[in-house]
Amino acid sequence: MVYFYLTIYFSGKGIQMNEWDFEKQYRSMIQRLGGTMLFFLMITNVLGMVGMGLSMLWEEYLTEGAASLVSSVTDGVVYILSFLLPVAFFRILSKGKMSEPMRLEPRLPRATFAYIFAGMAVILAAAYLNHYMIAFTNYDEFAAENLWVDTYETPQAIVMTFITMAIIPGFVEEFLFRGLVQSNLRPFGKGVAIVGSAVLFGLMHQNIQQIFYATVAGLVLGYLYEVTGSIWCGILLHLMNNGFSVFESAIMARFEGVFAERVCTLAEGAIFGIGAICLVFLICHRQKDISFADGVFEKQLPLLAVEERYPLPAHRKVRLFFSPLMLAFVILCVLTMIAIFVVALIQYGF
């Protein structure tokens, strides 16, 4: 209780006096996060090449079935390390400096079902918009033949694809972008935390086919991280959203033609319908602001009151967000995305 009142007092009385200190902390945090994102790009490329080399080795000395299984396991391990090693790297950079823990409390809200289906509906709508943004090109065909190499020939292959494309990303991507990035931006405001982590999450995909809807997904997942106070609801949403994509891909691969299209259309219609109902439910039952007229004992305190420890003007947050290291990450992701898009246009045309 004393901590709460002291936080309110100093955040209200010391903003002008300590604004330079707040900015200094923000600069330091953005530089460390930017360095972590660059380390993520480096380790992803290095481990990706190692994984490719190992896959070639498995194909050389193992049977086809065994090579496929071992390659899937290798890809999963590479993906896990690509996201968890940057988390460890950030902790090393932050030794002796301000850093925030992940919110890993095993907590799920009563409205978990509603949050998940509403989130899936929003992300699916964003995916359709993303598709129409590049519909004038043949990029989807290029991506299907060159970027997505998952196989759905056997039930075992489908299970392994679900593990590597849904379960593993659902955990490790949330640990990095919500657990690490968003958590460490939260002391500077919920807005910069949610939007900043979402933008980095969208850029991380380095794919024009995903950039828009991945950013929207980041906003949804970031909102869930804030409103639930834990990472687990976002992990469930991420897992189920990716799992639904695997389901549709498997259906299209195993049952080509009108039947597959009808199944996918019905499934997407169900997601939109249930999600719309859940979204209306959440809007109608959103939690009202807590009144302190009767004191604060035995009441849940609003997060913003105690967690925006370093308030800065919005324009300063935006300007300082693009530090040299963070800007380098953004530029590299954008250049990679443009390069792949140009290759697609050269090979497949408009």
N, C-alpha and C positions, 0 to 999 in steps of 0.2 A: 504494500500500500504506500509506504514511504517512497519507494522507487517510482511509483506511478506519479505521485504529486511532484517529486523533484524533476522528473522528465518533463511534465507539462510546464513547470515553472521555467526551467532553463530553455526549453524549446521556444517559449513565448518571449522571454526576457533577453535571450542572448543571441537572437538571429543576426542582428546587425553587427554586434560586437565580434561574433565568431564566424561571420560569413566567409572570411578568407580561410579559416581552418576547415570549414565545411567543404569549400572548393578544393582545398588541398587533399582532403580525404577522397573526394570524388575523382580527382585526377589520378591519384594513386591506384584506386580501385579499377578505373577504366584501363589504365596501362597494364595492370596485371591480368585483367580479363582479355584484353587485346593480345597480350603475349601468349595467353593460354589458347586462344583461338588459332593463332599462328602455329603453335605447337601441335594443335589438333590437326591442322592441314598437313603438317610435315609428317606426323606419325601415321596419319591415315594413308598417305602415299607410300611411305616406307613399308608399312605392314601390308598394304595392298599388293605391292610387288613381291614381298615375301610369300604371301598367300598364293599368288599366281605361280610362283616358282614351285611351291610345295604341291600345288594341284597338278602341275606337269609331271612332277616326280611320282605322285600317286598313280597317274595314268600310265606311267612307264612300267611300274613294277607291280601293280595290283590289278586284279580283275576289274571289269567295267563296273560291276555293282559295288564292289568294295571301294574302288576309287571314288565313285560318286558319293558314297556315305562318308568316307574320310574327308573328302573335299568340303562337304557341307559342314562337318564338325570344325575343320580348319577355318572356314569362312566365319563361322560363329565365334570362334575364339578371337580371330583377327578383329571382328566387329566390336566385341566386348572390350578388348584392349585399346582400340582406337578411341573409345569414349571414356574409359576409366583412367587411362594413363594421364590425359589432360587434367582430370580432377586431382590426381596426385601431384602433377606439375604445379597446379595453382596453389596447393597447400604448401609446397616448397617455396614458391615465390612469396607467399604470405606469412612466412615464419616471422614472428615478432611484429606483424602488422595486423590491422583490422581485417577480420574475415568472419563470415557468418556460417553457422552449421546448416546442413540440410534439414528440412522438416520431415523427418522420417517416422513420426508417431503413427502407430497402426490405427488410423482413424478413418472411418468412412461415414459420410452424412446419411441421414435417413433417406434423402432424395437422390442417392447415388444412381439408381436406375434412371431417373429423370435427367440428371446431369449427363450421363453417358449417351443416352439416345438423342437428347437435344444437341449435344456436342457433335455427334456423328452426323446429324442432319445438316448442321451448319457447315461442317467440313466437306461433306458430300456436295452441297450447293456450291461451295467455293471451288471444288475440283471441277465441277461442270463449267463454271465461269472461266477457270484457268484453261480448260480444254478449248472453249470457244475463242479465247484470246489468241490462240495459235492455230485455229482451225484452217486458216488460209494457207498453211504450209503442210508438208507431209512429215512433220516432226514426230508425230505419234508412231508412224510406220518405222521411221529411223530408230526411235527409242526401243520399240518392240524387238527389233532385229539386232540392235547393237548394245543397248544399255541394260535391258532386263534379260538375264540368261537363266532364270529359274525354270526348272522342269517340273511337269505335272504328269509324267508318264505312268507312275505307279503310286499306290497309296503311301508307300514309304517316302517317296519323293515329295509328296504333298505335305506329309507330316514334317519332314525336315525343312521344307520351305516355310511352313507356318512357324517353326521354331526360330529360323534365322531371319525371317521378314516381319514377324509380328511380336513374338515373345521377347526376344533379345532386344530389338529396338525399343519396344515399349518400356523396358527397364532402363537401359543404359542411356538412351537419348534424354529421358526425363531426369536422370541423375545429373547429366552435364548441364542441360539448358534450364531446367527449372530448379533442380536441387543446388547446383553451383551458381550459374549465372544469375538467375532471378533472385535467389536468396541473398546474394552479395550486393545486388542493386537495391534491395528493399529498404535499407536504411536511408536511401535518398528519395524515397517515394514509390508508391505502388505503380504509378503510371509509367515511370521510366523503367521499372523492373519488368513489368508485363510486356510493354512494347519493345524494350531493348532486347529481351531474351527472345521474343517472337521474331524480330527482324533477323537476329543472328541465326535462329533456327531455320528460317526460310532460306537465307543465304547459304547455310551449310550444305543444302542439297545440291547446289551448283547446277541446277537443271531448270531450264525455262518451262518445262512441262510441270514442275512442282512448285516453283517459287511463290506464286500467289497463294495457292491453297495451303502450302506448308506454313506460310506466315500467318494466315488466318487460323490454322490449327494451333500454332504457337500462342496466339492471342487467347483462344479458347482454353488451352491447357494452362496457360498462365493465370487466367481468371479462376480456374478450378483450384489451382495451387493456393491462391489467395483466399478464396471463399471457404475452402474446406480446412485450411490450415495444415494440410498434409500432402505428400506427393502421391499417395496411393490411388486416389480417385483418378488423377491424371494418367497414371500408369495403366489403369483399367481401360480408360477411354482410348489411350494410344494403342494398346494391345488389340482392343476390339475393332478399332478403325482399320488398323493394318491387317488384322485377321479377315475383315470383310473384303479387303482388296485381294487377299490371297484366295478367298473363296470365289470371288468373281473370276479371277484369272484361271483358277482350276476348272471352273464350269466351262468357260470359253474354250479352254484347251482340250477338255475331255469330251465335251458335247458341242461340237461345232454346228453352226446353223441357227435356224429359227428357235429351236428348243432352248439353246443356251441363252439367246438374247431375251427370250420371254422369262426365263428363270431370273436372270439378272435384273430385268426391268421390274418384276414383281418384288424382288428383294429390296431394290432401291426405293420402290414405292412404299414398302412397309417401313423402311428407315425414315423416309420423309414424313409419312403419316404419324408414326409413333413419336418421332422427334418433334413435330409441330405441336402435338398435344402436350408433350413434356415441357416444351419451351413456354407455352401459354401457362402451364401450371406453375413453372418456376417464376415467371413474371408476376403472376397473381399472388404468389405466396412468398415473395422476396422478403427478407428480414428487414424490419423497420429499424431506424436508428434508435439506439438505446438512450433512454432518458436518465439523467443523473439527478433528477429533482428529489428523489428519495434516498440519495446516497449511492455508493458503489459497492457496498458489501454484498457478497454472494451473487454478483452479476458479472457476466463476461465482458471484459473491457474491449472496446473497439481497437483493432490492430493498429490503425493509423496513428492513434493518439500516442502510442508508446514506441512505435517502430520507425517513424520518419525522423530519425535522430539528426540528420544533416540536411535541413531544408535549404534548397537553392531555387532561384527563379527558373521557370521552365525553359526559357531561351538559353540560359547558361548550361542547363543539363544537356540539351540537344547539341549545342556547339561543342562542349567539352567531351561529349560521348565519342566523337570521331577523333580520338587521339591518334598519333602517328602509327602505333601498333594496330589499333582497331581499324584505322583507315586502310592499312596494308591488307588486313584480312578481308575487308569489304571489296577492295579492288581486285585481289586475287580471285575471290569467288565470282565476281561479276565477269572478269576476263575469261575465266574458265567456262562460265555459262555461255558467253558470247561465242567463244571458240567452238564449243560443241554445236551451237546453233548454226554457225556458219558452215561447219562440216556437213551438218544435216541438209542445209540448203544446197550445197554443192553436189552432194550425192543423190538427193531425192527431189530437189527443186521445190517450187511453190505448188 
